[in-house]
Amino acid sequence: MLKLTDDMEKINQQENLDKVKFYNLEQNFEIESLFKITDNLTSRINEIKDSDSELWHTILQKLKIDWTYNSNSIEGSTLSRGDTHFFLTEGLTRR
């Protein structure tokens, strides 16, 4: 019975590890370099957020407009980016 319990525990541990893994890739120089670039960009973004709230608000507003415009465009909307900006900033919606 003890052997079965130990085996079940090993299976549970492996299943938990599998849930944590996102990709089954070996770490290599290229991946490590990309992680470092990502970490540096994240740090820079956090610096901007902390030091200049007005700039951060402007960046978020632009992203919101661009994401909405591009998403709507993919789905066939004929609104221009300017129209999208107007509707989002003025809070107007189509009837």
C-alpha positions as a LaTeX table, in Angstrom:
\begin{tabular}{lrrr}
\hline
Residue & $x$ (\AA) & $y$ (\AA) & $z$ (\AA) \\
\hline
Met1 & 0.00 & 0.00 & 0.00 \\
Leu2 & 2.86 & 2.37 & 0.76 \\
Lys3 & 4.30 & 1.89 & $-2.74$ \\
Leu4 & 0.94 & 2.77 & $-4.32$ \\
Thr5 & 0.67 & 5.91 & $-2.18$ \\
Asp6 & 4.19 & 6.99 & $-3.16$ \\
Asp7 & 3.40 & 6.43 & $-6.84$ \\
Met8 & 0.19 & 8.45 & $-6.55$ \\
Glu9 & 2.09 & 11.27 & $-4.84$ \\
Lys10 & 4.64 & 11.33 & $-7.69$ \\
Ile11 & 1.82 & 11.46 & $-10.24$ \\
Asn12 & 0.17 & 14.37 & $-8.38$ \\
Gln13 & 3.47 & 16.25 & $-8.24$ \\
Gln14 & 4.04 & 15.76 & $-11.97$ \\
Glu15 & 0.49 & 16.88 & $-12.78$ \\
Asn16 & 1.02 & 20.02 & $-10.72$ \\
Leu17 & 4.28 & 20.74 & $-12.55$ \\
Asp18 & 2.56 & 20.23 & $-15.90$ \\
Lys19 & $-0.07$ & 22.81 & $-14.94$ \\
Val20 & 2.66 & 25.38 & $-14.29$ \\
Lys21 & 4.50 & 24.84 & $-17.59$ \\
Phe22 & 3.26 & 26.90 & $-20.48$ \\
Tyr23 & 5.66 & 25.67 & $-23.11$ \\
Asn24 & 7.84 & 22.62 & $-23.34$ \\
Leu25 & 10.96 & 24.43 & $-24.55$ \\
Glu26 & 14.52 & 24.17 & $-23.40$ \\
Gln27 & 16.00 & 27.42 & $-22.20$ \\
Asn28 & 18.60 & 28.66 & $-24.63$ \\
Phe29 & 20.50 & 31.87 & $-25.29$ \\
Glu30 & 17.89 & 33.27 & $-27.69$ \\
Ile31 & 15.00 & 32.67 & $-25.29$ \\
Glu32 & 16.98 & 34.09 & $-22.37$ \\
Ser33 & 17.79 & 37.18 & $-24.46$ \\
Leu34 & 14.11 & 37.67 & $-25.29$ \\
Phe35 & 13.19 & 37.34 & $-21.61$ \\
Lys36 & 15.77 & 39.99 & $-20.72$ \\
Ile37 & 14.41 & 42.34 & $-23.39$ \\
Thr38 & 10.88 & 41.75 & $-22.09$ \\
Asp39 & 11.98 & 42.40 & $-18.51$ \\
Asn40 & 13.73 & 45.62 & $-19.54$ \\
Leu41 & 10.67 & 46.85 & $-21.43$ \\
Thr42 & 8.43 & 45.99 & $-18.48$ \\
Ser43 & 10.73 & 47.95 & $-16.18$ \\
Arg44 & 10.64 & 50.93 & $-18.53$ \\
Ile45 & 6.84 & 50.81 & $-18.70$ \\
Asn46 & 6.65 & 50.72 & $-14.90$ \\
Glu47 & 9.02 & 53.71 & $-14.68$ \\
Ile48 & 6.77 & 55.71 & $-17.01$ \\
Lys49 & 3.67 & 54.71 & $-15.06$ \\
Asp50 & 5.25 & 55.83 & $-11.80$ \\
Ser51 & 6.91 & 59.03 & $-12.99$ \\
Asp52 & 4.47 & 60.55 & $-15.48$ \\
Ser53 & 0.83 & 59.69 & $-14.92$ \\
Glu54 & $-0.33$ & 62.06 & $-17.68$ \\
Leu55 & 1.88 & 60.31 & $-20.25$ \\
Trp56 & 0.68 & 56.93 & $-18.99$ \\
His57 & $-2.94$ & 58.03 & $-19.37$ \\
Thr58 & $-2.20$ & 59.19 & $-22.95$ \\
Ile59 & $-0.57$ & 55.86 & $-23.81$ \\
Leu60 & $-3.54$ & 53.89 & $-22.44$ \\
Gln61 & $-5.99$ & 56.13 & $-24.31$ \\
Lys62 & $-4.13$ & 55.58 & $-27.60$ \\
Leu63 & $-4.01$ & 51.81 & $-27.04$ \\
Lys64 & $-7.73$ & 51.73 & $-26.26$ \\
Ile65 & $-8.56$ & 53.64 & $-29.44$ \\
Asp66 & $-6.20$ & 51.57 & $-31.62$ \\
Trp67 & $-7.40$ & 48.24 & $-30.21$ \\
Thr68 & $-11.04$ & 49.22 & $-30.64$ \\
Tyr69 & $-10.49$ & 50.55 & $-34.16$ \\
Asn70 & $-8.55$ & 47.46 & $-35.27$ \\
Ser71 & $-11.00$ & 45.05 & $-33.67$ \\
Asn72 & $-13.95$ & 46.80 & $-35.30$ \\
Ser73 & $-12.13$ & 46.96 & $-38.64$ \\
Ile74 & $-11.50$ & 43.20 & $-38.57$ \\
Glu75 & $-15.23$ & 42.70 & $-38.07$ \\
Gly76 & $-16.11$ & 44.91 & $-41.02$ \\
Ser77 & $-16.74$ & 48.31 & $-39.46$ \\
Thr78 & $-16.31$ & 51.27 & $-41.80$ \\
Leu79 & $-15.61$ & 53.77 & $-39.00$ \\
Ser80 & $-12.33$ & 55.64 & $-39.37$ \\
Arg81 & $-9.80$ & 55.82 & $-36.55$ \\
Gly82 & $-10.98$ & 59.41 & $-36.00$ \\
Asp83 & $-14.60$ & 58.28 & $-35.75$ \\
Thr84 & $-13.59$ & 55.61 & $-33.25$ \\
His85 & $-11.68$ & 58.20 & $-31.21$ \\
Phe86 & $-14.70$ & 60.51 & $-31.22$ \\
Phe87 & $-17.15$ & 57.82 & $-30.11$ \\
Leu88 & $-14.85$ & 56.59 & $-27.34$ \\
Thr89 & $-13.95$ & 60.01 & $-25.97$ \\
Glu90 & $-17.45$ & 61.49 & $-26.20$ \\
Gly91 & $-19.15$ & 58.36 & $-24.92$ \\
Leu92 & $-21.53$ & 58.19 & $-27.86$ \\
Thr93 & $-22.84$ & 54.94 & $-29.28$ \\
Arg94 & $-24.77$ & 54.08 & $-32.38$ \\
Arg95 & $-28.48$ & 53.33 & $-32.04$ \\
\hline
\end{tabular}
